[in-house]
């Protein structure tokens, strides 16, 4: 009996485990609208990055392979071997002799690449900006468009944060204010403090008898019902009430943060309130556009606003220190590529390195492999720094980590590897900024072999790991082995934009800087981008689940990095033409640098504001459409349960503050008493908020 038939009779279908090429066809035929519906706008932007890279490097490869590569190959009069036996230096610009009349080919190729990249960047930027607007208009009503986040609410000894927020917005936004939801302290630290207080009260009371009964309470903070069991001891509670001076109001204030979500009656009102200065003191009543409910990073909202600038400086210093520490493994890796240095350091390896196969492995594949293994620790560390930075949204945290990983990769993979030697010699290189283009012109072509190998190990190999999902499988196996399954995640995962976007942009940076210097690298880049296009489309369809979306905020990162890559490639070309003593090519390259920079400034003024904020025109049109269709009141009702602080559901003792403005009281909101209350709040901000006397210290500690 055949094995396949035996397994089928046992209920095991072996065909399920055999890979088929059908996923390639499905990924190819999937439309952009389907990816938008499944993965969100960020997934569409990521696919657009791959399409843009394919287009621009296809043009660059067509020009450089047929125009620049022959010039490099025949740049010097020498006896050539068979092409597979030639060294990489023969195909680089280092093989072109000085005062060569053929350097105009490199300058022409640079012009073609720059104009192609800028044209594609402009049309993609315009297309994604329009797609972002259409996505906002066509999507279901989003609670975040009606909501703002208010932080740094002034402390008052007479009233809670909840009452202060209600009075302020009822007074100064009377016609548009709808309701608000105060934010409570949550997280591991707060849980430990609450447990410590609970243990202290139990020990002080001296009784351990507990009775339990189920409670069904209404969760005012999220609009839902809670069904839980609460441990209650009536005798202990009565004893605690008699022996302690705490009141329910004081207990409520202990849990409150100086932050709240404030809901408005229209999108335009929320947009206007999030952009204007709410108080004469810019450090109070700080407003910002609220993230989506699934995108809120709850543990960072309670961070005092005055700490944010300190946190950003601290994370910047920590990131720079981490980059400097990483010089050690990168310098070691680069030492492996220098065979003569390696033999001087370890003389006993001379006999071993005489073998051709060992020589190729040690100096070719091994350095890039070791570097890739070291780089696995970078994204988690940068994500940790972004969390400590104080981002209020998960997408914002991932975007911040994306920037940090990108800087880290460009610095360590490109600059540190280009300038070989010890750390001291690397620092001496950058001490002379005027000689930087010349030094890059001499160093970059010599590293073409390393960069090409890095594309294999970090690019092609990463796609295989992405398909097989090795790392998530190992994590899932360890969780099941240790019985640490997290039911809240349901086995799903978000797409790691903070690792994949920097990797693609790094390859683009290497492609632009080596296009005219070592064009032999471009075919390998095109193959990677094509395979990545198929693989990542399949992953968006079948693997990853979009739990939150940044609204295409990654494209400005792509635009800025691409322009930087172009300008940097042009600066290297200036150095190369100077080393080769070609003043004509240098004279034509300098206007290209200025033109690229002006193009970048125009795109920043033209498209970037639409990514930072929604337009008033769009908000008003959407408000009018919902008002005419009668959906506005239904939207207002759903706002009451949109932002659910999940930790509250498991803490029935936690007091809730969810206040709303009754529409029947709308006329009363314009009364003079409301204005007087607002003036009283401002007086408290100026006089009593920051000058706390010793007599109120106990109350202050109770309300923090």
C-alpha positions as CSV (number, residue, x, y, z in Angstrom):
1,X,0.0,0.0,0.0
2,X,1.4,3.4,-0.9
3,X,2.3,5.9,1.8
4,X,0.0,8.6,0.4
5,X,-3.0,6.2,0.4
6,X,-2.1,5.1,3.9
7,X,-2.0,8.7,5.2
8,X,-5.3,9.5,3.4
9,X,-7.0,6.5,5.0
10,X,-5.8,7.8,8.4
11,X,-7.4,11.1,7.7
12,X,-4.2,13.0,6.8
13,X,-4.2,14.7,3.4
14,X,-0.6,15.0,2.3
15,X,-1.5,17.4,-0.5
16,X,-2.1,20.1,2.1
17,X,1.5,20.1,3.1
18,X,2.9,20.2,-0.5
19,X,3.7,23.7,-1.7
20,X,2.1,24.8,-4.9
21,X,2.8,27.7,-7.2
22,X,-0.8,28.8,-7.1
23,X,-0.1,31.4,-4.5
24,X,2.2,33.2,-7.0
25,X,-0.6,33.5,-9.5
26,X,-3.1,34.7,-6.8
27,X,-0.7,37.3,-5.5
28,X,0.0,38.5,-9.0
29,X,-3.7,38.8,-9.9
30,X,-4.8,40.5,-6.6
31,X,-5.9,44.1,-7.2
32,X,-4.9,47.1,-5.3
33,X,-8.5,47.5,-4.0
34,X,-8.4,44.1,-2.5
35,X,-5.1,44.8,-0.7
36,X,-6.6,48.1,0.5
37,X,-9.6,46.2,2.0
38,X,-7.4,43.5,3.6
39,X,-4.2,45.2,4.7
40,X,-5.2,48.9,4.8
41,X,-3.6,51.9,3.3
42,X,-0.2,51.1,4.7
43,X,-0.2,47.8,2.8
44,X,-0.9,49.6,-0.4
45,X,1.9,52.1,0.3
46,X,4.3,49.3,0.9
47,X,3.4,47.6,-2.4
48,X,3.8,51.0,-4.1
49,X,7.3,51.2,-2.6
50,X,8.2,47.9,-4.3
51,X,6.6,49.0,-7.6
52,X,8.5,52.3,-7.5
53,X,11.8,50.5,-6.8
54,X,11.2,48.1,-9.7
55,X,10.5,50.9,-12.1
56,X,13.3,53.2,-11.3
57,X,16.0,50.5,-11.1
58,X,14.8,48.9,-14.3
59,X,15.5,52.2,-16.0
60,X,18.8,52.5,-14.2
61,X,19.8,49.0,-15.1
62,X,18.9,49.5,-18.8
63,X,21.0,52.7,-19.0
64,X,24.0,51.5,-16.8
65,X,24.3,48.0,-18.1
66,X,24.4,49.1,-21.8
67,X,26.2,52.4,-21.4
68,X,28.2,52.6,-18.2
69,X,29.3,48.9,-17.8
70,X,31.1,48.7,-21.1
71,X,32.9,51.9,-20.3
72,X,34.0,50.5,-16.9
73,X,35.0,47.2,-18.4
74,X,37.2,48.7,-21.2
75,X,38.3,51.7,-19.1
76,X,42.0,50.6,-19.1
77,X,44.2,48.8,-21.6
78,X,44.6,45.4,-20.0
79,X,44.4,41.7,-20.9
80,X,40.9,40.5,-19.9
81,X,40.1,37.0,-18.7
82,X,36.8,35.2,-19.2
83,X,34.0,37.3,-17.7
84,X,33.1,34.7,-15.0
85,X,36.8,34.7,-13.9
86,X,37.1,38.5,-13.8
87,X,37.3,40.3,-10.4
88,X,34.5,42.7,-9.4
89,X,36.9,45.7,-9.7
90,X,37.0,45.3,-13.5
91,X,33.3,46.2,-13.6
92,X,33.5,49.3,-11.4
93,X,34.4,52.9,-12.2
94,X,37.8,52.2,-10.5
95,X,38.8,50.6,-13.8
96,X,38.4,53.8,-15.7
97,X,41.6,55.7,-16.2
98,X,42.1,59.4,-15.3
99,X,41.3,62.1,-17.8
100,X,39.1,59.6,-19.7
101,X,36.8,61.2,-22.3
102,X,34.2,58.5,-21.6
103,X,33.1,59.8,-18.2
104,X,30.3,61.7,-19.9
105,X,28.5,58.4,-20.1
106,X,28.4,58.2,-16.3
107,X,27.2,61.8,-16.1
108,X,24.5,61.1,-18.6
109,X,23.4,58.0,-16.8
110,X,23.2,60.0,-13.6
111,X,20.9,62.5,-15.2
112,X,18.6,59.8,-16.6
113,X,18.4,58.1,-13.2
114,X,17.7,61.4,-11.4
115,X,15.0,62.6,-13.8
116,X,13.4,59.2,-13.8
117,X,13.4,58.9,-10.0
118,X,12.1,62.4,-9.5
119,X,9.3,62.0,-12.0
120,X,8.2,58.7,-10.5
121,X,8.4,60.1,-7.0
122,X,6.2,63.1,-7.9
123,X,3.5,61.0,-9.5
124,X,3.5,58.4,-6.7
125,X,3.4,61.2,-4.1
126,X,0.5,62.8,-5.8
127,X,-1.3,59.4,-6.3
128,X,-0.9,58.3,-2.7
129,X,-2.0,61.7,-1.4
130,X,-5.2,61.5,-3.4
131,X,-5.7,57.9,-2.4
132,X,-5.3,58.9,1.2
133,X,-8.1,61.5,0.8
134,X,-10.4,59.1,-1.0
135,X,-9.8,56.5,1.7
136,X,-10.8,58.9,4.4
137,X,-13.9,60.0,2.6
138,X,-15.0,56.5,1.5
139,X,-14.3,54.6,4.7
140,X,-17.0,54.2,7.4
141,X,-17.2,57.0,9.9
142,X,-14.1,56.9,12.1
143,X,-14.3,57.8,15.8
144,X,-10.9,59.4,15.6
145,X,-12.2,62.2,13.3
146,X,-14.6,63.3,16.0
147,X,-12.1,62.9,18.9
148,X,-9.1,64.8,20.2
149,X,-6.6,63.8,22.9
150,X,-6.1,66.3,25.6
151,X,-3.0,66.0,27.8
152,X,-1.5,68.1,30.6
153,X,-4.9,68.9,32.2
154,X,-4.2,71.3,35.1
155,X,-4.5,69.9,38.6
156,X,-7.0,71.4,40.9
157,X,-7.4,70.6,44.7
158,X,-11.1,71.2,44.6
159,X,-12.2,69.0,41.7
160,X,-11.1,65.9,39.8
161,X,-9.6,65.9,36.3
162,X,-12.9,64.7,35.0
163,X,-14.8,67.7,36.3
164,X,-12.1,70.1,35.1
165,X,-12.2,68.8,31.5
166,X,-16.0,69.0,31.5
167,X,-16.0,72.6,32.7
168,X,-13.3,73.8,30.4
169,X,-14.8,72.4,27.2
170,X,-18.3,73.2,28.2
171,X,-17.2,76.8,28.6
172,X,-14.9,77.3,25.6
173,X,-16.3,74.8,23.1
174,X,-19.9,75.0,24.2
175,X,-21.5,74.7,20.7
176,X,-19.4,71.8,19.5
177,X,-18.4,69.9,22.7
178,X,-20.2,66.5,22.9
179,X,-18.6,64.4,25.7
180,X,-15.3,63.2,27.1
181,X,-13.7,60.2,28.6
182,X,-11.1,60.5,31.2
183,X,-8.1,58.2,31.0
184,X,-7.1,56.1,34.0
185,X,-3.7,54.8,35.1
186,X,-3.0,51.4,33.8
187,X,-0.1,49.1,33.1
188,X,2.2,46.8,35.1
189,X,3.5,49.4,37.5
190,X,0.1,50.7,38.4
191,X,-1.1,47.1,38.8
192,X,1.7,46.4,41.3
193,X,0.9,49.6,43.2
194,X,-2.8,48.6,43.4
195,X,-1.9,45.1,44.6
196,X,0.4,46.5,47.2
197,X,-2.3,48.8,48.5
198,X,-4.8,45.9,48.6
199,X,-2.4,43.7,50.6
200,X,-1.7,46.6,53.0
201,X,-5.4,47.0,53.7
202,X,-5.9,43.3,54.1
203,X,-3.1,43.1,56.6
204,X,-4.2,46.2,58.4
205,X,-7.7,44.8,58.8
206,X,-6.4,41.5,60.0
207,X,-9.1,39.3,58.5
208,X,-8.8,37.1,55.5
209,X,-12.4,35.9,55.1
210,X,-13.7,36.7,51.7
211,X,-17.0,36.2,50.1
212,X,-17.6,36.4,46.4
213,X,-20.5,37.0,44.2
214,X,-20.9,37.9,40.6
215,X,-21.5,41.5,39.6
216,X,-23.0,42.9,36.4
217,X,-22.0,46.5,36.1
218,X,-22.3,49.0,33.3
219,X,-18.9,50.1,32.0
220,X,-19.3,53.8,31.4
221,X,-15.8,54.2,30.0
222,X,-16.5,51.9,27.0
223,X,-20.2,51.6,26.9
224,X,-20.3,47.8,27.4
225,X,-21.3,45.5,30.2
226,X,-18.8,43.7,32.5
227,X,-19.5,40.2,33.8
228,X,-16.9,39.3,36.5
229,X,-16.6,37.9,40.0
230,X,-15.5,40.4,42.7
231,X,-14.1,39.4,46.0
232,X,-16.1,41.3,48.7
233,X,-15.7,41.4,52.4
234,X,-18.4,43.6,53.9
235,X,-16.9,43.6,57.4
236,X,-13.4,44.5,56.1
237,X,-14.8,47.2,53.9
238,X,-16.7,48.8,56.8
239,X,-13.7,48.6,59.0
240,X,-11.5,50.2,56.3
241,X,-14.0,53.0,55.8
242,X,-14.0,53.7,59.5
243,X,-10.3,53.5,60.0
244,X,-9.2,55.4,56.9
245,X,-9.8,59.0,55.8
246,X,-10.1,58.2,52.1
247,X,-13.3,58.9,50.4
248,X,-14.7,57.5,47.1
249,X,-13.9,60.8,45.4
250,X,-10.3,60.7,46.5
251,X,-10.0,57.0,45.4
252,X,-11.4,58.1,42.0
253,X,-8.8,60.9,41.7
254,X,-6.0,58.4,42.5
255,X,-6.8,56.5,39.3
256,X,-7.2,59.5,37.0
257,X,-4.6,60.7,34.6
258,X,-4.1,64.3,33.4
259,X,-5.4,63.2,30.0
260,X,-8.8,62.6,28.3
261,X,-10.4,61.9,25.0
262,X,-12.8,64.7,24.1
263,X,-15.6,64.1,21.6
264,X,-17.1,66.7,19.4
265,X,-20.2,67.0,17.3
266,X,-18.5,67.4,14.0
267,X,-15.2,66.5,12.3
268,X,-14.4,70.1,11.6
269,X,-14.9,71.0,15.3
270,X,-12.5,68.3,16.4
271,X,-10.0,69.2,13.7
272,X,-10.1,72.9,14.7
273,X,-9.8,72.1,18.4
274,X,-6.8,69.8,17.8
275,X,-4.8,72.5,16.0
276,X,-5.4,75.7,18.0
277,X,-3.8,76.7,21.3
278,X,-6.2,76.1,24.1
279,X,-4.6,78.2,26.8
280,X,-2.2,81.0,27.2
281,X,0.2,78.5,28.8
282,X,1.3,76.2,25.9
283,X,2.2,73.5,28.4
284,X,-1.4,73.2,29.6
285,X,-4.4,71.8,27.7
286,X,-2.2,70.3,25.0
287,X,-4.4,68.9,22.2
288,X,-3.6,66.4,19.4
289,X,-5.6,64.4,16.9
290,X,-6.7,61.2,18.5
291,X,-5.5,57.9,17.0
292,X,-7.8,55.2,16.0
293,X,-9.3,53.2,18.9
294,X,-7.3,50.1,18.0
295,X,-4.2,52.2,17.5
296,X,-4.1,53.8,21.0
297,X,-1.0,53.0,23.0
298,X,-2.6,53.3,26.4
299,X,0.4,53.0,28.6
300,X,2.0,56.1,27.1
301,X,-1.0,58.4,27.3
302,X,-0.6,58.8,31.0
303,X,3.1,60.0,30.7
304,X,3.3,63.6,31.9
305,X,3.6,65.9,28.9
306,X,6.5,67.8,30.5
307,X,8.6,64.6,30.3
308,X,8.3,64.1,26.6
309,X,11.1,66.3,25.5
310,X,13.4,64.7,28.1
311,X,12.4,61.2,26.9
312,X,13.1,62.2,23.3
313,X,16.6,63.5,24.1
314,X,17.3,60.4,26.2
315,X,16.2,58.0,23.5
316,X,18.3,60.0,20.9
317,X,21.4,59.7,23.1
318,X,20.7,56.0,23.7
319,X,20.2,55.4,19.9
320,X,23.5,57.1,19.1
321,X,25.3,55.1,21.9
322,X,23.9,51.9,20.5
323,X,25.1,52.8,17.0
324,X,28.6,53.5,18.4
325,X,28.7,50.2,20.3
326,X,27.7,48.4,17.1
327,X,30.9,49.7,15.5
328,X,32.7,46.7,17.2
329,X,30.9,43.9,15.3
330,X,30.8,45.9,12.1
331,X,34.6,46.6,12.2
332,X,35.2,42.9,12.9
333,X,33.0,41.9,9.9
334,X,34.8,44.4,7.7
335,X,38.1,43.0,8.8
336,X,37.1,39.6,7.4
337,X,36.8,41.2,3.9
338,X,40.4,42.4,4.1
339,X,42.4,39.2,3.7
340,X,45.8,40.8,4.1
341,X,44.8,42.4,7.4
342,X,43.3,39.1,8.6
343,X,46.5,37.3,7.9
344,X,48.6,39.9,9.8
345,X,46.3,39.7,12.8
346,X,46.2,35.9,12.8
347,X,49.3,34.5,11.2
348,X,48.3,30.9,11.9
349,X,45.4,31.3,9.4
350,X,47.7,31.8,6.4
351,X,47.8,28.2,5.4
352,X,44.1,27.7,5.8
353,X,43.2,30.8,3.8
354,X,45.3,29.6,0.9
355,X,42.5,27.3,-0.1
356,X,40.4,29.0,-2.8
357,X,37.0,27.8,-1.5
358,X,37.8,28.9,2.1
359,X,39.1,32.2,0.9
360,X,35.9,32.9,-1.0
361,X,33.7,31.9,1.9
362,X,35.6,33.9,4.5
363,X,36.0,37.1,2.5
364,X,32.8,36.9,0.6
365,X,29.8,35.3,2.2
366,X,30.8,35.1,5.9
367,X,31.1,38.8,6.6
368,X,27.7,39.7,5.3
369,X,26.1,36.7,7.1
370,X,27.6,37.7,10.4
371,X,26.5,41.3,9.9
372,X,22.9,40.1,9.2
373,X,22.9,38.0,12.4
374,X,24.0,41.0,14.4
375,X,21.4,43.2,12.8
376,X,18.6,41.0,14.1
377,X,18.9,42.7,17.5
378,X,18.4,46.2,16.0
379,X,14.6,46.4,15.4
380,X,13.5,45.2,18.9
381,X,15.9,47.6,20.5
382,X,14.7,50.5,18.3
383,X,11.1,49.6,19.1
384,X,11.9,49.7,22.8
385,X,13.4,53.2,22.3
386,X,10.3,54.4,20.5
387,X,8.1,53.0,23.3
388,X,10.1,55.0,25.9
389,X,9.9,58.1,23.7
390,X,6.2,58.5,24.6
391,X,4.3,57.8,21.3
392,X,0.6,57.8,21.9
393,X,-0.3,55.4,19.0
394,X,1.1,52.0,18.0
395,X,1.5,53.1,14.4
396,X,3.4,56.2,15.6
397,X,5.7,54.0,17.6
398,X,6.3,51.8,14.6
399,X,6.9,54.8,12.4
400,X,9.4,56.2,14.9
401,X,11.2,52.8,15.1
402,X,11.2,52.7,11.3
403,X,13.2,56.0,11.2
404,X,15.7,54.8,13.8
405,X,16.2,51.4,12.1
406,X,16.7,53.2,8.8
407,X,19.4,55.6,10.2
408,X,21.1,52.6,11.9
409,X,21.2,50.5,8.8
410,X,22.5,53.3,6.5
411,X,25.2,54.2,9.0
412,X,26.4,50.7,9.9
413,X,25.9,48.8,6.6
414,X,27.1,51.6,4.3
415,X,29.3,54.2,6.0
416,X,31.1,52.0,8.6
417,X,31.7,49.3,6.0
418,X,33.0,51.7,3.4
419,X,35.5,53.3,5.8
420,X,37.4,50.2,6.9
421,X,39.9,50.0,9.7
422,X,39.7,50.7,13.4
423,X,37.2,53.0,15.1
424,X,39.9,55.7,15.6
425,X,40.7,55.7,11.8
426,X,37.0,55.9,11.0
427,X,36.6,59.0,13.3
428,X,39.6,60.6,11.6
429,X,38.0,60.1,8.2
430,X,35.0,62.2,9.1
431,X,37.1,65.0,10.7
432,X,37.7,66.4,7.2
433,X,34.3,67.1,5.7
434,X,35.7,68.8,2.6
435,X,37.5,65.6,1.6
436,X,34.4,63.4,2.2
437,X,33.3,63.1,-1.5
438,X,36.9,62.2,-2.6
439,X,37.2,59.6,0.1
440,X,33.8,58.1,-0.8
441,X,34.8,58.0,-4.4
442,X,37.8,55.9,-3.5
443,X,36.2,53.7,-1.0
444,X,32.7,52.9,-2.4
445,X,33.7,51.0,-5.6
446,X,36.0,48.7,-3.6
447,X,33.0,47.6,-1.5
448,X,30.8,46.5,-4.5
449,X,31.4,42.8,-3.7
450,X,30.4,43.2,-0.1
451,X,27.2,45.1,-1.0
452,X,26.2,42.6,-3.6
453,X,26.7,39.7,-1.2
454,X,24.7,41.6,1.4
455,X,21.8,41.8,-1.0
456,X,21.9,38.0,-1.2
457,X,22.1,37.3,2.5
458,X,19.8,40.1,3.8
459,X,17.5,40.4,0.8
460,X,17.0,37.1,-1.0
461,X,17.4,35.0,2.2
462,X,15.0,37.2,4.1
463,X,12.3,36.5,1.5
464,X,12.7,32.8,2.1
465,X,12.4,33.3,5.9
466,X,9.3,35.5,5.3
467,X,7.5,32.8,3.4
468,X,8.3,30.1,5.9
469,X,7.7,32.3,8.9
470,X,10.5,30.7,10.9
471,X,10.7,33.3,13.6
472,X,7.0,33.4,14.4
473,X,6.9,29.6,14.4
474,X,9.7,29.4,16.9
475,X,8.0,32.0,19.1
476,X,4.7,30.2,18.9
477,X,6.4,26.9,19.7
478,X,8.1,28.3,22.8
479,X,4.8,29.9,24.0
480,X,3.0,26.6,23.6
481,X,5.8,24.8,25.3
482,X,5.8,27.1,28.3
483,X,2.0,27.5,28.2
484,X,2.3,31.3,27.6
485,X,-0.4,31.6,24.9
486,X,-1.8,35.1,24.6
487,X,-5.5,34.7,23.8
488,X,-5.8,38.5,23.1
489,X,-3.7,38.2,20.0
490,X,-5.5,35.1,18.6
491,X,-2.4,33.9,16.9
492,X,-2.3,36.9,14.5
493,X,0.4,39.4,13.9
494,X,0.9,42.8,12.4
495,X,3.1,43.5,9.5
496,X,6.6,44.5,10.7
497,X,6.8,47.8,8.8
498,X,9.7,49.0,11.0
499,X,11.9,46.2,9.7
500,X,10.8,45.7,6.1
501,X,10.5,49.4,5.0
502,X,14.1,50.2,6.2
503,X,15.4,47.1,4.5
504,X,13.9,48.1,1.1
505,X,15.0,51.7,1.5
506,X,18.6,50.5,2.3
507,X,18.7,48.4,-0.8
508,X,17.4,51.5,-2.8
509,X,20.2,53.6,-1.2
510,X,22.8,51.0,-2.2
511,X,21.4,50.9,-5.7
512,X,21.5,54.6,-6.2
513,X,25.0,55.1,-4.8
514,X,26.4,52.2,-6.8
515,X,24.4,52.6,-10.0
516,X,27.2,54.3,-12.0
517,X,30.0,53.1,-9.8
518,X,29.3,49.3,-9.9
519,X,26.2,48.7,-12.2
520,X,26.7,44.9,-12.0
521,X,24.7,45.1,-8.7
522,X,21.5,46.3,-10.4
523,X,20.2,43.0,-11.8
524,X,20.4,41.4,-8.4
525,X,18.4,44.3,-7.0
526,X,15.7,44.0,-9.6
527,X,15.3,40.3,-8.9
528,X,15.0,41.0,-5.2
529,X,12.3,43.7,-5.7
530,X,10.3,41.5,-8.1
531,X,10.4,38.5,-5.7
532,X,9.5,40.8,-2.8
533,X,6.6,42.1,-4.8
534,X,5.1,38.6,-5.1
535,X,6.0,37.5,-1.6
536,X,4.7,40.5,0.4
537,X,1.4,40.6,-1.6
538,X,0.9,37.0,-0.6
539,X,1.7,37.8,3.0
540,X,-0.8,40.6,3.1
541,X,-3.5,38.3,1.8
542,X,-2.9,35.2,3.9
543,X,-0.6,35.9,6.8
544,X,-0.8,39.3,8.4
545,X,-3.8,41.0,10.0
546,X,-4.1,44.8,9.9
547,X,-5.2,45.7,13.4
548,X,-4.4,49.4,13.0
549,X,-3.3,51.7,10.2
550,X,-1.2,54.9,10.0
551,X,-3.0,56.2,6.9
552,X,0.0,55.9,4.5
553,X,2.4,57.8,6.7
554,X,5.3,55.7,5.5
555,X,5.4,57.3,2.0
556,X,7.0,60.6,3.2
557,X,9.8,58.5,4.7
558,X,10.3,56.8,1.3
559,X,10.3,60.2,-0.4
560,X,12.9,61.7,1.9
561,X,15.1,58.7,1.9
562,X,15.0,58.4,-1.9
563,X,15.9,62.1,-2.4
564,X,18.7,61.8,0.2
565,X,20.0,58.7,-1.8
566,X,19.9,60.7,-5.0
567,X,21.8,63.7,-3.6
568,X,24.3,61.4,-1.9
569,X,24.9,59.5,-5.1
570,X,25.5,62.8,-6.9
571,X,27.9,64.0,-4.3
572,X,29.9,60.7,-4.7
573,X,29.8,61.3,-8.4
574,X,31.3,64.7,-7.9
575,X,34.1,63.1,-5.9
576,X,34.7,60.5,-8.6
577,X,34.8,63.0,-11.4
578,X,37.3,65.1,-9.3
579,X,39.5,62.0,-8.7
580,X,39.4,61.2,-12.5
581,X,40.1,64.8,-13.4
582,X,37.0,65.4,-15.4
583,X,35.9,69.1,-14.8
584,X,33.2,68.9,-17.5
585,X,31.4,66.1,-15.8
586,X,31.8,67.7,-12.4
587,X,30.4,71.0,-13.8
588,X,27.3,69.3,-15.1
589,X,26.7,67.3,-11.9
590,X,26.6,70.3,-9.5
591,X,23.4,71.7,-11.0
592,X,21.8,68.3,-10.7
593,X,22.4,68.4,-6.9
594,X,20.7,71.8,-6.6
595,X,17.8,70.8,-8.8
596,X,17.1,67.6,-6.8
597,X,17.1,69.6,-3.6
598,X,14.6,72.2,-5.0
599,X,12.4,69.3,-6.2
600,X,12.4,67.9,-2.7
601,X,11.4,71.3,-1.2
602,X,8.6,71.6,-3.7
603,X,7.2,68.2,-2.9
604,X,7.4,69.0,0.8
605,X,5.3,72.1,0.3
606,X,2.9,70.5,-2.1
607,X,2.1,67.1,-0.6
608,X,3.4,66.7,3.0
609,X,0.8,68.9,4.7
610,X,-2.0,66.6,3.5
611,X,-0.2,63.7,5.4
612,X,0.1,65.7,8.6
613,X,-3.5,66.8,8.9
614,X,-6.9,66.4,7.2
615,X,-8.2,69.4,5.3
616,X,-11.1,71.5,6.5
617,X,-12.8,71.1,3.2
618,X,-12.9,67.3,3.5
619,X,-14.1,67.4,7.1
620,X,-16.9,69.9,6.3
621,X,-18.1,67.9,3.3
622,X,-18.2,64.7,5.3
623,X,-20.1,66.4,8.1
624,X,-22.7,67.8,5.6
625,X,-23.1,64.4,4.0
626,X,-23.8,62.7,7.3
627,X,-26.1,65.4,8.5
628,X,-28.2,65.2,5.3
629,X,-28.4,61.4,5.6
630,X,-29.3,61.5,9.3
631,X,-26.3,59.4,10.4
632,X,-24.8,62.1,12.6
633,X,-26.8,61.2,15.7
634,X,-26.0,57.5,15.3
635,X,-22.3,58.4,15.0
636,X,-22.5,60.4,18.3
637,X,-24.0,57.4,20.1
638,X,-21.2,55.1,18.9
639,X,-18.6,57.6,20.2
640,X,-19.5,56.7,23.7
641,X,-18.2,53.2,23.4
642,X,-15.4,53.7,20.8
643,X,-12.4,54.2,23.0
644,X,-12.5,51.4,25.5
645,X,-9.6,51.2,27.9
646,X,-9.4,47.4,28.0
647,X,-7.7,47.3,31.4
648,X,-10.9,48.8,33.0
649,X,-12.9,45.7,32.1
650,X,-11.0,43.6,34.5
651,X,-11.0,46.1,37.4
652,X,-14.5,46.5,38.7
653,X,-13.3,48.6,41.6
654,X,-12.0,51.2,39.2
655,X,-14.2,54.3,39.2
656,X,-15.3,55.6,35.8
657,X,-15.7,59.1,34.5
658,X,-17.6,59.4,31.2
659,X,-19.4,62.7,31.0
660,X,-21.5,63.9,28.1
661,X,-23.3,67.0,27.1
662,X,-27.1,66.7,26.9
663,X,-28.4,68.2,23.6
664,X,-31.3,69.6,25.5
665,X,-28.9,71.7,27.5
666,X,-27.3,73.2,24.4
667,X,-28.9,76.6,24.8
668,X,-27.8,76.7,28.4
669,X,-24.2,76.3,27.4
670,X,-24.1,79.8,26.1
671,X,-25.1,81.4,29.4
672,X,-22.8,83.9,31.2
673,X,-22.3,81.4,34.0
674,X,-20.4,79.1,31.6
675,X,-18.1,82.0,30.7
676,X,-17.5,82.8,34.4
677,X,-16.6,79.1,35.1
678,X,-14.1,79.2,32.3
679,X,-12.5,82.3,33.7
680,X,-12.3,80.6,37.1
681,X,-10.5,77.7,35.5
682,X,-7.9,80.0,33.9
683,X,-7.4,81.8,37.2
684,X,-6.7,78.4,38.9
685,X,-4.2,77.5,36.2
686,X,-2.3,80.8,36.8
687,X,-2.4,80.9,40.6
688,X,-3.0,77.5,42.2
689,X,-2.0,74.8,39.8
690,X,1.8,75.0,40.3
691,X,2.1,76.8,43.7
692,X,1.1,74.0,46.1
693,X,1.4,74.8,49.7
694,X,2.3,72.3,52.4
695,X,-1.2,72.3,53.7
696,X,-2.5,70.7,50.5
697,X,0.3,68.1,50.1
698,X,-1.8,65.3,51.5
699,X,-4.5,66.1,49.0
700,X,-2.1,66.4,46.2
701,X,-0.6,63.0,46.9
702,X,-4.1,61.5,47.0
703,X,-5.0,62.9,43.6
704,X,-1.8,62.0,41.7
